[in-house]
Amino acid sequence: DAREVLLSAASRVPHETDPRALVTLVVDDIASALHPESAAVLADSGTQFEAIHAVGSAPAPVRTASGLLQLLQWSDAPLEVALDDGRSPAARLPASDREWLRATGAALLVPIAAGSGAERPLVGFMALGPKRSEEPYTAEDRRLLASIAAQMGLALDLSRLRRQAAMATPAGAAASAPTMAPATPFARSIDIGV
């Protein structure tokens, strides 16, 4: 059952220490549970957000300064993409963002913010296509996805802090030389080659 798969994924997120493995685990579990046409996590690479792992087609990058990312930055909840509904925040985005949403076929976007507290920077987001069943994402689906995203944000922040601590020690600095510095965007910290 989809709920059990998502709950299982949520319980494993805090224990995953490798950021790339975490993203792969989450995307694959969501694809298995909800059966979207596509599922991807995009992360900040400095000037844009790029796909880290995708099931189905990988979406094109999104400019960091886009209205879409600003909208996700200020949202704690998944954003349903309803471009035909004038009341939808997605329908009021700039034309380039609406075109990106159409091209990716995204039906739901789930923000991933690092850390905790009021100043939580957006480090990534999940982009999910419509369910193959053609059923909408339920309120429970959205709650579970938001919970997984919140745990991912904390786990990824913890991973970043572990790398910083390792680099602070003389032995750790040599062993961790290619890892991220404190201000390095998230995508670079998981070695996607950007």
C-alpha positions as a Python dict, from the first residue, in 0.01 Angstrom:
ca = {
    (1, 'D'): (0, 0, 0),
    (2, 'A'): (129, 347, -94),
    (3, 'R'): (93, 485, 257),
    (4, 'E'): (311, 207, 403),
    (5, 'V'): (583, 258, 140),
    (6, 'L'): (592, 632, 207),
    (7, 'L'): (592, 582, 584),
    (8, 'S'): (877, 334, 545),
    (9, 'A'): (1071, 585, 333),
    (10, 'A'): (1006, 858, 591),
    (11, 'S'): (1141, 636, 869),
    (12, 'R'): (1462, 561, 673),
    (13, 'V'): (1538, 920, 568),
    (14, 'P'): (1698, 1036, 896),
    (15, 'H'): (1935, 737, 897),
    (16, 'E'): (2073, 775, 544),
    (17, 'T'): (2417, 941, 560),
    (18, 'D'): (2498, 959, 187),
    (19, 'P'): (2307, 1249, 26),
    (20, 'R'): (2301, 1090, -322),
    (21, 'A'): (2172, 761, -180),
    (22, 'L'): (1909, 955, 17),
    (23, 'V'): (1778, 1132, -294),
    (24, 'T'): (1774, 806, -491),
    (25, 'L'): (1595, 623, -207),
    (26, 'V'): (1327, 891, -180),
    (27, 'V'): (1260, 927, -553),
    (28, 'D'): (1249, 552, -609),
    (29, 'D'): (1020, 493, -310),
    (30, 'I'): (784, 771, -418),
    (31, 'A'): (774, 628, -770),
    (32, 'S'): (700, 284, -628),
    (33, 'A'): (430, 407, -391),
    (34, 'L'): (244, 668, -592),
    (35, 'H'): (319, 562, -952),
    (36, 'P'): (366, 910, -1098),
    (37, 'E'): (448, 942, -1467),
    (38, 'S'): (772, 1105, -1355),
    (39, 'A'): (945, 1188, -1027),
    (40, 'A'): (1261, 1389, -969),
    (41, 'V'): (1453, 1582, -708),
    (42, 'L'): (1611, 1903, -828),
    (43, 'A'): (1878, 2074, -618),
    (44, 'D'): (2059, 2406, -605),
    (45, 'S'): (2383, 2406, -804),
    (46, 'G'): (2453, 2776, -758),
    (47, 'T'): (2289, 2942, -1060),
    (48, 'Q'): (2013, 2689, -1118),
    (49, 'F'): (1834, 2391, -971),
    (50, 'E'): (1926, 2068, -1154),
    (51, 'A'): (1786, 1716, -1150),
    (52, 'I'): (1983, 1494, -911),
    (53, 'H'): (1784, 1175, -967),
    (54, 'A'): (1476, 1111, -1177),
    (55, 'V'): (1239, 829, -1259),
    (56, 'G'): (1093, 892, -1601),
    (57, 'S'): (1221, 1196, -1785),
    (58, 'A'): (1457, 1429, -1602),
    (59, 'P'): (1333, 1789, -1598),
    (60, 'A'): (1539, 2072, -1743),
    (61, 'P'): (1719, 2298, -1494),
    (62, 'V'): (1537, 2592, -1333),
    (63, 'R'): (1705, 2931, -1290),
    (64, 'T'): (1772, 3013, -924),
    (65, 'A'): (1610, 3356, -968),
    (66, 'S'): (1285, 3215, -1111),
    (67, 'G'): (944, 3303, -973),
    (68, 'L'): (877, 2932, -928),
    (69, 'L'): (1165, 2892, -684),
    (70, 'Q'): (1064, 3207, -499),
    (71, 'L'): (714, 3064, -461),
    (72, 'L'): (853, 2733, -330),
    (73, 'Q'): (1092, 2916, -93),
    (74, 'W'): (799, 3073, 88),
    (75, 'S'): (587, 2760, 99),
    (76, 'D'): (595, 2480, 352),
    (77, 'A'): (335, 2281, 163),
    (78, 'P'): (339, 2096, -168),
    (79, 'L'): (225, 2308, -461),
    (80, 'E'): (-36, 2159, -688),
    (81, 'V'): (31, 2263, -1045),
    (82, 'A'): (-301, 2379, -1189),
    (83, 'L'): (-202, 2601, -1479),
    (84, 'D'): (-561, 2622, -1607),
    (85, 'D'): (-698, 2750, -1274),
    (86, 'G'): (-654, 3127, -1245),
    (87, 'R'): (-668, 3101, -864),
    (88, 'S'): (-366, 2867, -858),
    (89, 'P'): (-34, 3025, -760),
    (90, 'A'): (126, 2825, -1043),
    (91, 'A'): (-103, 2990, -1300),
    (92, 'R'): (19, 3334, -1189),
    (93, 'L'): (389, 3256, -1237),
    (94, 'P'): (591, 3424, -1514),
    (95, 'A'): (547, 3273, -1861),
    (96, 'S'): (891, 3105, -1856),
    (97, 'D'): (807, 2923, -1532),
    (98, 'R'): (465, 2814, -1662),
    (99, 'E'): (637, 2684, -1977),
    (100, 'W'): (885, 2486, -1762),
    (101, 'L'): (593, 2335, -1569),
    (102, 'R'): (415, 2239, -1893),
    (103, 'A'): (732, 2090, -2041),
    (104, 'T'): (803, 1878, -1733),
    (105, 'G'): (443, 1768, -1693),
    (106, 'A'): (468, 1839, -1320),
    (107, 'A'): (146, 1796, -1123),
    (108, 'L'): (292, 1849, -774),
    (109, 'L'): (602, 2029, -644),
    (110, 'V'): (730, 1963, -292),
    (111, 'P'): (985, 2210, -149),
    (112, 'I'): (1291, 2080, 39),
    (113, 'A'): (1437, 2332, 284),
    (114, 'A'): (1753, 2290, 489),
    (115, 'G'): (1777, 2326, 863),
    (116, 'S'): (1501, 2434, 1095),
    (117, 'G'): (1350, 2760, 1209),
    (118, 'A'): (1222, 3060, 1017),
    (119, 'E'): (1523, 3104, 787),
    (120, 'R'): (1519, 2772, 604),
    (121, 'P'): (1681, 2807, 261),
    (122, 'L'): (1530, 2613, -27),
    (123, 'V'): (1790, 2352, -123),
    (124, 'G'): (1577, 2150, -360),
    (125, 'F'): (1233, 2031, -454),
    (126, 'M'): (1055, 1721, -571),
    (127, 'A'): (875, 1743, -905),
    (128, 'L'): (609, 1476, -950),
    (129, 'G'): (412, 1412, -1265),
    (130, 'P'): (48, 1306, -1258),
    (131, 'K'): (-29, 963, -1116),
    (132, 'R'): (-58, 691, -1378),
    (133, 'S'): (-397, 606, -1225),
    (134, 'E'): (-511, 960, -1320),
    (135, 'E'): (-623, 1006, -957),
    (136, 'P'): (-524, 1335, -794),
    (137, 'Y'): (-271, 1348, -514),
    (138, 'T'): (-469, 1313, -193),
    (139, 'A'): (-434, 1528, 117),
    (140, 'E'): (-261, 1232, 283),
    (141, 'D'): (-18, 1197, -11),
    (142, 'R'): (69, 1566, 20),
    (143, 'R'): (115, 1543, 400),
    (144, 'L'): (343, 1239, 369),
    (145, 'L'): (545, 1401, 89),
    (146, 'A'): (582, 1722, 291),
    (147, 'S'): (698, 1517, 590),
    (148, 'I'): (952, 1330, 378),
    (149, 'A'): (1077, 1660, 232),
    (150, 'A'): (1116, 1812, 580),
    (151, 'Q'): (1313, 1508, 697),
    (152, 'M'): (1524, 1519, 380),
    (153, 'G'): (1607, 1882, 447),
    (154, 'L'): (1719, 1803, 801),
    (155, 'A'): (1912, 1492, 692),
    (156, 'L'): (2089, 1680, 413),
    (157, 'D'): (2175, 1964, 650),
    (158, 'L'): (2312, 1714, 902),
    (159, 'S'): (2518, 1553, 626),
    (160, 'R'): (2659, 1896, 536),
    (161, 'L'): (2745, 1962, 902),
    (162, 'R'): (2919, 1623, 931),
    (163, 'R'): (3134, 1706, 629),
    (164, 'Q'): (3218, 2048, 778),
    (165, 'A'): (3318, 1885, 1108),
    (166, 'A'): (3532, 1628, 928),
    (167, 'M'): (3705, 1904, 735),
    (168, 'A'): (3775, 2093, 1060),
    (169, 'T'): (4002, 1815, 1184),
    (170, 'P'): (4349, 1776, 1024),
    (171, 'A'): (4285, 1411, 926),
    (172, 'G'): (3935, 1492, 807),
    (173, 'A'): (4050, 1783, 594),
    (174, 'A'): (4277, 1561, 387),
    (175, 'A'): (4020, 1286, 353),
    (176, 'S'): (3736, 1527, 278),
    (177, 'A'): (3914, 1767, 43),
    (178, 'P'): (3672, 1730, -252),
    (179, 'T'): (3358, 1777, -39),
    (180, 'M'): (3159, 2092, 5),
    (181, 'A'): (3253, 2409, 188),
    (182, 'P'): (2987, 2573, 407),
    (183, 'A'): (2849, 2799, 133),
    (184, 'T'): (2857, 2541, -147),
    (185, 'P'): (2519, 2481, -309),
    (186, 'F'): (2350, 2153, -226),
    (187, 'A'): (2385, 1991, -570),
    (188, 'R'): (2762, 2030, -562),
    (189, 'S'): (2773, 1875, -217),
    (190, 'I'): (2642, 1547, -351),
    (191, 'D'): (2890, 1530, -635),
    (192, 'I'): (2670, 1558, -941),
    (193, 'G'): (2952, 1705, -1140),
    (194, 'V'): (2843, 2068, -1153),
}
